[in-house]
Amino acid sequence: MKKGWKIFFGIWAVLFLLFAYWQLNDPDPEWWVPAYLVGTIISAFAAFEIFPYKLLVVLVILYVSTALFFWPTDISGWLFQEVEQKDLSMKTEQMEINREFFGLMLLAFITFLAFWQGRKLKLKEKHLSENE
């Protein structure tokens, strides 16, 4: 795997760790702290070229299906509220739901990228071993 991808996943490992820390003040940290800690672990594993493929697939499905539960109803209104308030405090329930949706989609996307990069690496290694 290229060095750029390792750095990419390393940065996401740190970001997800920060997200987990910030969730300690959330109304339901028992759900969100572990979710972001799993993202931290998956990103760190990917940075070190460790790809538990079956787990990655299960997590992507879990994140996307859970995100569907939090489907935002008014994204443009939420974005306007976020820009207007200029801080990260939760002013409305809809703000929390929208943030949770996008957090889950971000976890799903990074987890999918880890799966995709791991799969590419595995296929490349298989191809090289067949040509020897």
N, CA, C and O atoms as a GROMACS GRO file, in nm:
protein
  528
    1MET      N    1   0.085  -0.117   0.000
    1MET     CA    2   0.000   0.000   0.000
    1MET      C    3   0.089   0.123   0.000
    1MET      O    4   0.193   0.127   0.066
    2LYS      N    5   0.047   0.222  -0.074
    2LYS     CA    6   0.127   0.343  -0.086
    2LYS      C    7   0.130   0.421   0.044
    2LYS      O    8   0.039   0.413   0.127
    3LYS      N    9   0.238   0.496   0.061
    3LYS     CA   10   0.259   0.574   0.183
    3LYS      C   11   0.146   0.675   0.207
    3LYS      O   12   0.108   0.700   0.322
    4GLY      N   13   0.093   0.732   0.100
    4GLY     CA   14  -0.016   0.828   0.112
    4GLY      C   15  -0.139   0.768   0.180
    4GLY      O   16  -0.203   0.834   0.261
    5TRP      N   17  -0.172   0.643   0.146
    5TRP     CA   18  -0.286   0.577   0.209
    5TRP      C   19  -0.258   0.549   0.356
    5TRP      O   20  -0.348   0.561   0.440
    6LYS      N   21  -0.135   0.513   0.388
    6LYS     CA   22  -0.100   0.489   0.529
    6LYS      C   23  -0.117   0.617   0.610
    6LYS      O   24  -0.170   0.614   0.721
    7ILE      N   25  -0.071   0.728   0.555
    7ILE     CA   26  -0.087   0.857   0.623
    7ILE      C   27  -0.235   0.892   0.634
    7ILE      O   28  -0.281   0.938   0.739
    8PHE      N   29  -0.309   0.871   0.526
    8PHE     CA   30  -0.454   0.898   0.525
    8PHE      C   31  -0.524   0.824   0.639
    8PHE      O   32  -0.598   0.884   0.717
    9PHE      N   33  -0.499   0.694   0.649
    9PHE     CA   34  -0.565   0.616   0.754
    9PHE      C   35  -0.512   0.653   0.893
    9PHE      O   36  -0.586   0.648   0.991
   10GLY      N   37  -0.385   0.689   0.902
   10GLY     CA   38  -0.331   0.735   1.030
   10GLY      C   39  -0.398   0.862   1.078
   10GLY      O   40  -0.428   0.876   1.197
   11ILE      N   41  -0.422   0.954   0.986
   11ILE     CA   42  -0.492   1.079   1.021
   11ILE      C   43  -0.634   1.048   1.066
   11ILE      O   44  -0.681   1.105   1.165
   12TRP      N   45  -0.702   0.959   0.996
   12TRP     CA   46  -0.838   0.924   1.036
   12TRP      C   47  -0.842   0.853   1.170
   12TRP      O   48  -0.938   0.869   1.245
   13ALA      N   49  -0.740   0.775   1.201
   13ALA     CA   50  -0.735   0.711   1.332
   13ALA      C   51  -0.732   0.818   1.442
   13ALA      O   52  -0.803   0.806   1.542
   14VAL      N   53  -0.652   0.921   1.423
   14VAL     CA   54  -0.644   1.030   1.521
   14VAL      C   55  -0.776   1.107   1.525
   14VAL      O   56  -0.826   1.140   1.633
   15LEU      N   57  -0.833   1.137   1.409
   15LEU     CA   58  -0.960   1.211   1.405
   15LEU      C   59  -1.072   1.133   1.473
   15LEU      O   60  -1.149   1.191   1.550
   16PHE      N   61  -1.082   1.005   1.446
   16PHE     CA   62  -1.187   0.926   1.511
   16PHE      C   63  -1.165   0.918   1.662
   16PHE      O   64  -1.261   0.913   1.739
   17LEU      N   65  -1.041   0.916   1.704
   17LEU     CA   66  -1.013   0.919   1.848
   17LEU      C   67  -1.062   1.051   1.909
   17LEU      O   68  -1.119   1.052   2.018
   18LEU      N   69  -1.038   1.160   1.840
   18LEU     CA   70  -1.089   1.289   1.886
   18LEU      C   71  -1.243   1.291   1.886
   18LEU      O   72  -1.304   1.342   1.980
   19PHE      N   73  -1.303   1.236   1.782
   19PHE     CA   74  -1.450   1.230   1.777
   19PHE      C   75  -1.503   1.150   1.896
   19PHE      O   76  -1.603   1.190   1.957
   20ALA      N   77  -1.438   1.040   1.930
   20ALA     CA   78  -1.481   0.960   2.045
   20ALA      C   79  -1.471   1.042   2.174
   20ALA      O   80  -1.561   1.036   2.259
   21TYR      N   81  -1.364   1.116   2.188
   21TYR     CA   82  -1.348   1.201   2.307
   21TYR      C   83  -1.458   1.306   2.314
   21TYR      O   84  -1.516   1.328   2.420
   22TRP      N   85  -1.487   1.370   2.203
   22TRP     CA   86  -1.591   1.474   2.202
   22TRP      C   87  -1.729   1.417   2.229
   22TRP      O   88  -1.818   1.489   2.274
   23GLN      N   89  -1.748   1.289   2.204
   23GLN     CA   90  -1.878   1.227   2.229
   23GLN      C   91  -1.903   1.201   2.378
   23GLN      O   92  -2.014   1.165   2.416
   24LEU      N   93  -1.803   1.220   2.460
   24LEU     CA   94  -1.822   1.200   2.604
   24LEU      C   95  -1.927   1.295   2.660
   24LEU      O   96  -1.991   1.262   2.760
   25ASN      N   97  -1.947   1.410   2.598
   25ASN     CA   98  -2.049   1.506   2.641
   25ASN      C   99  -2.183   1.486   2.571
   25ASN      O  100  -2.277   1.561   2.596
   26ASP      N  101  -2.191   1.389   2.485
   26ASP     CA  102  -2.312   1.363   2.408
   26ASP      C  103  -2.421   1.306   2.500
   26ASP      O  104  -2.390   1.243   2.602
   27PRO      N  105  -2.548   1.327   2.466
   27PRO     CA  106  -2.655   1.269   2.548
   27PRO      C  107  -2.652   1.116   2.554
   27PRO      O  108  -2.702   1.056   2.649
   28ASP      N  109  -2.594   1.052   2.452
   28ASP     CA  110  -2.586   0.905   2.451
   28ASP      C  111  -2.445   0.857   2.415
   28ASP      O  112  -2.425   0.794   2.310
   29PRO      N  113  -2.347   0.887   2.502
   29PRO     CA  114  -2.208   0.850   2.471
   29PRO      C  115  -2.186   0.699   2.466
   29PRO      O  116  -2.090   0.653   2.405
   30GLU      N  117  -2.272   0.621   2.531
   30GLU     CA  118  -2.254   0.476   2.533
   30GLU      C  119  -2.265   0.415   2.393
   30GLU      O  120  -2.221   0.302   2.372
   31TRP      N  121  -2.324   0.487   2.297
   31TRP     CA  122  -2.334   0.441   2.159
   31TRP      C  123  -2.223   0.499   2.072
   31TRP      O  124  -2.165   0.428   1.990
   32TRP      N  125  -2.196   0.627   2.090
   32TRP     CA  126  -2.110   0.698   1.996
   32TRP      C  127  -1.962   0.686   2.029
   32TRP      O  128  -1.880   0.685   1.937
   33VAL      N  129  -1.926   0.678   2.155
   33VAL     CA  130  -1.784   0.661   2.188
   33VAL      C  131  -1.732   0.528   2.132
   33VAL      O  132  -1.629   0.527   2.065
   34PRO      N  133  -1.802   0.416   2.157
   34PRO     CA  134  -1.754   0.290   2.096
   34PRO      C  135  -1.754   0.293   1.943
   34PRO      O  136  -1.663   0.237   1.881
   35ALA      N  137  -1.853   0.357   1.882
   35ALA     CA  138  -1.858   0.362   1.735
   35ALA      C  139  -1.733   0.430   1.681
   35ALA      O  140  -1.671   0.381   1.586
   36TYR      N  141  -1.695   0.542   1.741
   36TYR     CA  142  -1.576   0.613   1.692
   36TYR      C  143  -1.447   0.543   1.734
   36TYR      O  144  -1.346   0.554   1.664
   37LEU      N  145  -1.448   0.473   1.846
   37LEU     CA  146  -1.329   0.396   1.884
   37LEU      C  147  -1.307   0.281   1.786
   37LEU      O  148  -1.193   0.248   1.753
   38VAL      N  149  -1.415   0.219   1.740
   38VAL     CA  150  -1.402   0.115   1.638
   38VAL      C  151  -1.344   0.176   1.509
   38VAL      O  152  -1.259   0.116   1.444
   39GLY      N  153  -1.392   0.296   1.474
   39GLY     CA  154  -1.335   0.366   1.359
   39GLY      C  155  -1.187   0.394   1.376
   39GLY      O  156  -1.109   0.385   1.281
   40THR      N  157  -1.148   0.429   1.499
   40THR     CA  158  -1.007   0.451   1.530
   40THR      C  159  -0.926   0.324   1.507
   40THR      O  160  -0.820   0.328   1.445
   41ILE      N  161  -0.976   0.213   1.558
   41ILE     CA  162  -0.904   0.085   1.547
   41ILE      C  163  -0.895   0.041   1.401
   41ILE      O  164  -0.789  -0.001   1.354
   42ILE      N  165  -1.006   0.051   1.328
   42ILE     CA  166  -1.007   0.011   1.187
   42ILE      C  167  -0.909   0.096   1.107
   42ILE      O  168  -0.834   0.044   1.024
   43SER      N  169  -0.909   0.227   1.132
   43SER     CA  170  -0.817   0.317   1.060
   43SER      C  171  -0.672   0.288   1.096
   43SER      O  172  -0.584   0.288   1.009
   44ALA      N  173  -0.646   0.262   1.224
   44ALA     CA  174  -0.509   0.229   1.266
   44ALA      C  175  -0.464   0.097   1.204
   44ALA      O  176  -0.351   0.086   1.156
   45PHE      N  177  -0.552  -0.002   1.204
   45PHE     CA  178  -0.520  -0.129   1.140
   45PHE      C  179  -0.486  -0.107   0.992
   45PHE      O  180  -0.388  -0.161   0.942
   46ALA      N  181  -0.568  -0.028   0.924
   46ALA     CA  182  -0.545  -0.003   0.782
   46ALA      C  183  -0.412   0.068   0.760
   46ALA      O  184  -0.342   0.040   0.662
   47ALA      N  185  -0.377   0.159   0.849
   47ALA     CA  186  -0.249   0.229   0.838
   47ALA      C  187  -0.131   0.132   0.848
   47ALA      O  188  -0.025   0.156   0.790
   48PHE      N  189  -0.152   0.021   0.922
   48PHE     CA  190  -0.048  -0.080   0.936
   48PHE      C  191  -0.073  -0.202   0.846
   48PHE      O  192  -0.013  -0.308   0.865
   49GLU      N  193  -0.162  -0.184   0.747
   49GLU     CA  194  -0.193  -0.286   0.648
   49GLU      C  195  -0.250  -0.414   0.710
   49GLU      O  196  -0.215  -0.525   0.669
   50ILE      N  197  -0.336  -0.397   0.808
   50ILE     CA  198  -0.409  -0.509   0.868
   50ILE      C  199  -0.555  -0.489   0.828
   50ILE      O  200  -0.617  -0.389   0.864
   51PHE      N  201  -0.610  -0.585   0.755
   51PHE     CA  202  -0.744  -0.571   0.700
   51PHE      C  203  -0.831  -0.692   0.734
   51PHE      O  204  -0.827  -0.792   0.663
   52PRO      N  205  -0.909  -0.685   0.841
   52PRO     CA  206  -1.003  -0.795   0.872
   52PRO      C  207  -1.126  -0.783   0.780
   52PRO      O  208  -1.225  -0.719   0.817
   53TYR      N  209  -1.119  -0.844   0.662
   53TYR     CA  210  -1.216  -0.822   0.556
   53TYR      C  211  -1.361  -0.846   0.597
   53TYR      O  212  -1.448  -0.763   0.571
   54LYS      N  213  -1.386  -0.959   0.660
   54LYS     CA  214  -1.524  -0.990   0.699
   54LYS      C  215  -1.578  -0.887   0.797
   54LYS      O  216  -1.693  -0.844   0.786
   55LEU      N  217  -1.496  -0.847   0.892
   55LEU     CA  218  -1.537  -0.745   0.989
   55LEU      C  219  -1.564  -0.612   0.920
   55LEU      O  220  -1.660  -0.543   0.953
   56LEU      N  221  -1.480  -0.576   0.825
   56LEU     CA  222  -1.498  -0.451   0.752
   56LEU      C  223  -1.631  -0.450   0.676
   56LEU      O  224  -1.701  -0.349   0.676
   57VAL      N  225  -1.665  -0.560   0.613
   57VAL     CA  226  -1.792  -0.568   0.540
   57VAL      C  227  -1.909  -0.556   0.637
   57VAL      O  228  -2.004  -0.483   0.611
   58VAL      N  229  -1.902  -0.628   0.749
   58VAL     CA  230  -2.009  -0.622   0.849
   58VAL      C  231  -2.025  -0.479   0.902
   58VAL      O  232  -2.137  -0.431   0.918
   59LEU      N  233  -1.913  -0.413   0.928
   59LEU     CA  234  -1.920  -0.276   0.981
   59LEU      C  235  -1.979  -0.178   0.880
   59LEU      O  236  -2.059  -0.092   0.918
   60VAL      N  237  -1.941  -0.190   0.754
   60VAL     CA  238  -1.998  -0.100   0.653
   60VAL      C  239  -2.150  -0.119   0.647
   60VAL      O  240  -2.224  -0.021   0.646
   61ILE      N  241  -2.195  -0.243   0.644
   61ILE     CA  242  -2.339  -0.270   0.641
   61ILE      C  243  -2.407  -0.216   0.767
   61ILE      O  244  -2.514  -0.156   0.759
   62LEU      N  245  -2.345  -0.237   0.882
   62LEU     CA  246  -2.401  -0.188   1.008
   62LEU      C  247  -2.408  -0.036   1.010
   62LEU      O  248  -2.511   0.020   1.049
   63TYR      N  249  -2.301   0.030   0.969
   63TYR     CA  250  -2.300   0.177   0.970
   63TYR      C  251  -2.405   0.235   0.875
   63TYR      O  252  -2.477   0.328   0.911
   64VAL      N  253  -2.413   0.180   0.754
   64VAL     CA  254  -2.508   0.234   0.656
   64VAL      C  255  -2.652   0.207   0.700
   64VAL      O  256  -2.737   0.295   0.692
   65SER      N  257  -2.678   0.086   0.745
   65SER     CA  258  -2.816   0.055   0.786
   65SER      C  259  -2.857   0.136   0.908
   65SER      O  260  -2.973   0.177   0.919
   66THR      N  261  -2.765   0.161   1.000
   66THR     CA  262  -2.796   0.245   1.116
   66THR      C  263  -2.814   0.390   1.073
   66THR      O  264  -2.900   0.461   1.125
   67ALA      N  265  -2.733   0.435   0.979
   67ALA     CA  266  -2.746   0.573   0.930
   67ALA      C  267  -2.883   0.596   0.867
   67ALA      O  268  -2.938   0.706   0.878
   68LEU      N  269  -2.937   0.495   0.802
   68LEU     CA  270  -3.070   0.509   0.743
   68LEU      C  271  -3.174   0.542   0.849
   68LEU      O  272  -3.271   0.613   0.821
   69PHE      N  273  -3.154   0.491   0.970
   69PHE     CA  274  -3.244   0.523   1.081
   69PHE      C  275  -3.241   0.672   1.114
   69PHE      O  276  -3.341   0.728   1.158
   70PHE      N  277  -3.126   0.735   1.094
   70PHE     CA  278  -3.107   0.877   1.125
   70PHE      C  279  -3.117   0.965   1.000
   70PHE      O  280  -3.062   1.075   0.998
   71TRP      N  281  -3.186   0.918   0.898
   71TRP     CA  282  -3.192   0.991   0.772
   71TRP      C  283  -3.235   1.136   0.797
   71TRP      O  284  -3.342   1.159   0.855
   72PRO      N  285  -3.155   1.233   0.754
   72PRO     CA  286  -3.188   1.374   0.779
   72PRO      C  287  -3.307   1.420   0.695
   72PRO      O  288  -3.324   1.380   0.580
   73THR      N  289  -3.388   1.505   0.756
   73THR     CA  290  -3.506   1.556   0.685
   73THR      C  291  -3.480   1.691   0.619
   73THR      O  292  -3.544   1.724   0.519
   74ASP      N  293  -3.389   1.769   0.674
   74ASP     CA  294  -3.367   1.904   0.621
   74ASP      C  295  -3.218   1.938   0.628
   74ASP      O  296  -3.174   2.008   0.720
   75ILE      N  297  -3.142   1.888   0.532
   75ILE     CA  298  -2.997   1.906   0.535
   75ILE      C  299  -2.960   2.053   0.518
   75ILE      O  300  -2.875   2.104   0.590
   76SER      N  301  -3.022   2.121   0.424
   76SER     CA  302  -2.986   2.262   0.400
   76SER      C  303  -3.019   2.348   0.521
   76SER      O  304  -2.941   2.437   0.557
   77GLY      N  305  -3.133   2.324   0.586
   77GLY     CA  306  -3.167   2.398   0.707
   77GLY      C  307  -3.069   2.370   0.819
   77GLY      O  308  -3.032   2.460   0.895
   78TRP      N  309  -3.027   2.245   0.830
   78TRP     CA  310  -2.930   2.209   0.933
   78TRP      C  311  -2.796   2.277   0.908
   78TRP      O  312  -2.734   2.330   1.000
   79LEU      N  313  -2.750   2.275   0.783
   79LEU     CA  314  -2.624   2.340   0.750
   79LEU      C  315  -2.630   2.490   0.782
   79LEU      O  316  -2.534   2.547   0.834
   80PHE      N  317  -2.742   2.552   0.749
   80PHE     CA  318  -2.760   2.694   0.779
   80PHE      C  319  -2.752   2.719   0.930
   80PHE      O  320  -2.689   2.815   0.974
   81GLN      N  321  -2.816   2.631   1.009
   81GLN     CA  322  -2.810   2.644   1.156
   81GLN      C  323  -2.667   2.629   1.206
   81GLN      O  324  -2.623   2.704   1.294
   82GLU      N  325  -2.594   2.532   1.152
   82GLU     CA  326  -2.457   2.508   1.196
   82GLU      C  327  -2.369   2.631   1.168
   82GLU      O  328  -2.288   2.670   1.253
   83VAL      N  329  -2.385   2.691   1.051
   83VAL     CA  330  -2.305   2.808   1.015
   83VAL      C  331  -2.344   2.927   1.102
   83VAL      O  332  -2.257   3.003   1.146
   84GLU      N  333  -2.471   2.943   1.128
   84GLU     CA  334  -2.520   3.057   1.206
   84GLU      C  335  -2.475   3.053   1.351
   84GLU      O  336  -2.442   3.157   1.408
   85GLN      N  337  -2.473   2.937   1.412
   85GLN     CA  338  -2.446   2.931   1.556
   85GLN      C  339  -2.297   2.942   1.590
   85GLN      O  340  -2.263   2.983   1.701
   86LYS      N  341  -2.208   2.907   1.498
   86LYS     CA  342  -2.064   2.924   1.513
   86LYS      C  343  -2.002   2.850   1.632
   86LYS      O  344  -1.894   2.888   1.679
   87ASP      N  345  -2.068   2.749   1.682
   87ASP     CA  346  -2.009   2.661   1.782
   87ASP      C  347  -2.067   2.521   1.763
   87ASP      O  348  -2.153   2.501   1.678
   88LEU      N  349  -2.021   2.426   1.840
   88LEU     CA  350  -2.064   2.288   1.820
   88LEU      C  351  -2.171   2.243   1.918
   88LEU      O  352  -2.202   2.124   1.925
   89SER      N  353  -2.228   2.336   1.994
   89SER     CA  354  -2.332   2.295   2.087
   89SER      C  355  -2.457   2.252   2.011
   89SER      O  356  -2.484   2.300   1.901
   90MET      N  357  -2.532   2.161   2.071
   90MET     CA  358  -2.653   2.110   2.007
   90MET      C  359  -2.770   2.200   2.048
   90MET      O  360  -2.806   2.207   2.166
   91LYS      N  361  -2.829   2.266   1.951
   91LYS     CA  362  -2.942   2.356   1.978
   91LYS      C  363  -3.076   2.287   1.958
   91LYS      O  364  -3.173   2.319   2.027
   92THR      N  365  -3.083   2.193   1.864
   92THR     CA  366  -3.208   2.125   1.836
   92THR      C  367  -3.184   1.974   1.825
   92THR      O  368  -3.071   1.930   1.802
   93GLU      N  369  -3.289   1.897   1.842
   93GLU     CA  370  -3.282   1.752   1.825
   93GLU      C  371  -3.245   1.716   1.681
   93GLU      O  372  -3.171   1.620   1.657
   94GLN      N  373  -3.295   1.794   1.585
   94GLN     CA  374  -3.266   1.768   1.444
   94GLN      C  375  -3.116   1.784   1.415
   94GLN      O  376  -3.060   1.711   1.333
   95MET      N  377  -3.052   1.879   1.482
   95MET     CA  378  -2.907   1.896   1.464
   95MET      C  379  -2.834   1.770   1.508
   95MET      O  380  -2.742   1.725   1.440
   96GLU      N  381  -2.875   1.714   1.618
   96GLU     CA  382  -2.812   1.592   1.669
   96GLU      C  383  -2.834   1.475   1.574
   96GLU      O  384  -2.741   1.399   1.546
   97ILE      N  385  -2.953   1.460   1.524
   97ILE     CA  386  -2.984   1.351   1.431
   97ILE      C  387  -2.902   1.365   1.303
   97ILE      O  388  -2.847   1.266   1.254
   98ASN      N  389  -2.893   1.486   1.249
   98ASN     CA  390  -2.815   1.508   1.127
   98ASN      C  391  -2.667   1.480   1.150
   98ASN      O  392  -2.602   1.419   1.065
   99ARG      N  393  -2.615   1.523   1.263
   99ARG     CA  394  -2.474   1.497   1.294
   99ARG      C  395  -2.449   1.347   1.307
   99ARG      O  396  -2.346   1.296   1.261
  100GLU      N  397  -2.542   1.275   1.370
  100GLU     CA  398  -2.525   1.132   1.387
  100GLU      C  399  -2.530   1.060   1.251
  100GLU      O  400  -2.452   0.968   1.227
  101PHE      N  401  -2.619   1.104   1.164
  101PHE     CA  402  -2.626   1.047   1.029
  101PHE      C  403  -2.493   1.063   0.956
  101PHE      O  404  -2.439   0.966   0.903
  102PHE      N  405  -2.442   1.185   0.954
  102PHE     CA  406  -2.318   1.210   0.880
  102PHE      C  407  -2.198   1.143   0.947
  102PHE      O  408  -2.104   1.102   0.879
  103GLY      N  409  -2.199   1.132   1.078
  103GLY     CA  410  -2.093   1.059   1.147
  103GLY      C  411  -2.092   0.913   1.108
  103GLY      O  412  -1.985   0.856   1.084
  104LEU      N  413  -2.210   0.852   1.102
  104LEU     CA  414  -2.218   0.711   1.061
  104LEU      C  415  -2.178   0.692   0.915
  104LEU      O  416  -2.112   0.594   0.881
  105MET      N  417  -2.217   0.785   0.829
  105MET     CA  418  -2.179   0.775   0.689
  105MET      C  419  -2.028   0.793   0.671
  105MET      O  420  -1.967   0.730   0.585
  106LEU      N  421  -1.969   0.879   0.752
  106LEU     CA  422  -1.824   0.897   0.748
  106LEU      C  423  -1.754   0.769   0.794
  106LEU      O  424  -1.657   0.725   0.731
  107LEU      N  425  -1.803   0.709   0.902
  107LEU     CA  426  -1.747   0.581   0.946
  107LEU      C  427  -1.761   0.475   0.838
  107LEU      O  428  -1.667   0.399   0.812
  108ALA      N  429  -1.877   0.469   0.774
  108ALA     CA  430  -1.899   0.371   0.667
  108ALA      C  431  -1.802   0.395   0.550
  108ALA      O  432  -1.746   0.300   0.496
  109PHE      N  433  -1.784   0.520   0.514
  109PHE     CA  434  -1.698   0.553   0.400
  109PHE      C  435  -1.552   0.516   0.428
  109PHE      O  436  -1.487   0.453   0.344
  110ILE      N  437  -1.500   0.553   0.544
  110ILE     CA  438  -1.361   0.522   0.578
  110ILE      C  439  -1.342   0.372   0.592
  110ILE      O  440  -1.239   0.319   0.550
  111THR      N  441  -1.440   0.304   0.651
  111THR     CA  442  -1.432   0.158   0.664
  111THR      C  443  -1.434   0.092   0.528
  111THR      O  444  -1.360  -0.004   0.504
  112PHE      N  445  -1.518   0.143   0.437
  112PHE     CA  446  -1.521   0.089   0.300
  112PHE      C  447  -1.386   0.112   0.231
  112PHE      O  448  -1.337   0.023   0.162
  113LEU      N  449  -1.328   0.230   0.249
  113LEU     CA  450  -1.197   0.256   0.188
  113LEU      C  451  -1.091   0.160   0.242
  113LEU      O  452  -1.004   0.115   0.166
  114ALA      N  453  -1.098   0.128   0.370
  114ALA     CA  454  -1.004   0.031   0.428
  114ALA      C  455  -1.024  -0.106   0.362
  114ALA      O  456  -0.927  -0.172   0.326
  115PHE      N  457  -1.150  -0.147   0.347
  115PHE     CA  458  -1.177  -0.274   0.279
  115PHE      C  459  -1.124  -0.272   0.136
  115PHE      O  460  -1.058  -0.366   0.092
  116TRP      N  461  -1.152  -0.164   0.065
  116TRP     CA  462  -1.111  -0.151  -0.075
  116TRP      C  463  -0.959  -0.155  -0.090
  116TRP      O  464  -0.907  -0.224  -0.177
  117GLN      N  465  -0.889  -0.082  -0.004
  117GLN     CA  466  -0.742  -0.081  -0.010
  117GLN      C  467  -0.685  -0.217   0.027
  117GLN      O  468  -0.590  -0.264  -0.036
  118GLY      N  469  -0.742  -0.280   0.127
  118GLY     CA  470  -0.696  -0.413   0.167
  118GLY      C  471  -0.720  -0.515   0.058
  118GLY      O  472  -0.636  -0.601   0.033
  119ARG      N  473  -0.834  -0.505  -0.007
  119ARG     CA  474  -0.866  -0.598  -0.115
  119ARG      C  475  -0.770  -0.579  -0.233
  119ARG      O  476  -0.723  -0.677  -0.291
  120LYS      N  477  -0.742  -0.453  -0.267
  120LYS     CA  478  -0.646  -0.426  -0.374
  120LYS      C  479  -0.509  -0.484  -0.340
  120LYS      O  480  -0.443  -0.545  -0.425
  121LEU      N  481  -0.466  -0.466  -0.216
  121LEU     CA  482  -0.336  -0.517  -0.173
  121LEU      C  483  -0.334  -0.669  -0.179
  121LEU      O  484  -0.235  -0.728  -0.224
  122LYS      N  485  -0.441  -0.732  -0.134
  122LYS     CA  486  -0.448  -0.878  -0.136
  122LYS      C  487  -0.445  -0.932  -0.280
  122LYS      O  488  -0.376  -1.030  -0.308
  123LEU      N  489  -0.520  -0.867  -0.370
  123LEU     CA  490  -0.520  -0.911  -0.510
  123LEU      C  491  -0.384  -0.890  -0.575
  123LEU      O  492  -0.340  -0.973  -0.655
  124LYS      N  493  -0.318  -0.782  -0.541
  124LYS     CA  494  -0.184  -0.754  -0.595
  124LYS      C  495  -0.085  -0.861  -0.547
  124LYS      O  496  -0.006  -0.912  -0.625
  125GLU      N  497  -0.091  -0.894  -0.418
  125GLU     CA  498  -0.001  -0.996  -0.363
  125GLU      C  499  -0.030  -1.132  -0.426
  125GLU      O  500   0.063  -1.208  -0.456
  126LYS      N  501  -0.157  -1.164  -0.447
  126LYS     CA  502  -0.194  -1.290  -0.510
  126LYS      C  503  -0.142  -1.297  -0.652
  126LYS      O  504  -0.090  -1.399  -0.696
  127HIS      N  505  -0.156  -1.186  -0.723
  127HIS     CA  506  -0.108  -1.179  -0.862
  127HIS      C  507   0.044  -1.196  -0.868
  127HIS      O  508   0.095  -1.267  -0.955
  128LEU      N  509   0.116  -1.132  -0.775
  128LEU     CA  510   0.262  -1.145  -0.772
  128LEU      C  511   0.304  -1.287  -0.738
  128LEU      O  512   0.400  -1.339  -0.797
  129SER      N  513   0.234  -1.352  -0.645
  129SER     CA  514   0.273  -1.488  -0.608
  129SER      C  515   0.244  -1.588  -0.720
  129SER      O  516   0.314  -1.688  -0.733
  130GLU      N  517   0.141  -1.562  -0.800
  130GLU     CA  518   0.109  -1.650  -0.913
  130GLU      C  519   0.212  -1.636  -1.024
  130GLU      O  520   0.235  -1.731  -1.099
  131ASN      N  521   0.274  -1.520  -1.036
  131ASN     CA  522   0.372  -1.496  -1.142
  131ASN      C  523   0.512  -1.543  -1.106
  131ASN      O  524   0.603  -1.535  -1.189
  132GLU      N  525   0.532  -1.589  -0.985
  132GLU     CA  526   0.668  -1.633  -0.944
  132GLU      C  527   0.693  -1.775  -0.982
  132GLU      O  528   0.801  -1.828  -0.955
   0.00000   0.00000   0.00000
